[in-house]
Amino acid sequence: MSGTFIYGMNPVREALKSSTKLTVIFVARGQRGSTQRLLEEAGKKGVRVKELTRTELDARVGHTDHQGVLAELEEQTVMLKILGS
């Protein structure tokens, strides 16, 4: 897995609310409920959304504790967080 990722419903939701820039949000195919609001917010922010199977999400994260949601951080955001800006 290349890039820097965050996973889980709340971390991704909070990233969308903040100034954190996301390049893409991956969601488990068929995921419903609270994911719908998250996807609507992603659409408002212009963040791409891609559906994957749970197996594909598991492979990207390396475990199953992602709650069906994974987001990739924009590279510039990662560097600013590292540099403390």
Sequence and secondary structure as in RCSB ss.txt:
>XXXX:A:sequence
MSGTFIYGMNPVREALKSSTKLTVIFVARGQRGSTQRLLEEAGKKGVRVKELTRTELDARVGHTDHQGVLAELEE
QTVMLKILGS
>XXXX:A:secstr
  S EEESHHHHHHHHHSS  EEEEEEETT  THHHHHHHHHHHHT EEEEE HHHHHHHHSSSTTTTEEEEE H
HHHHHHHHT 
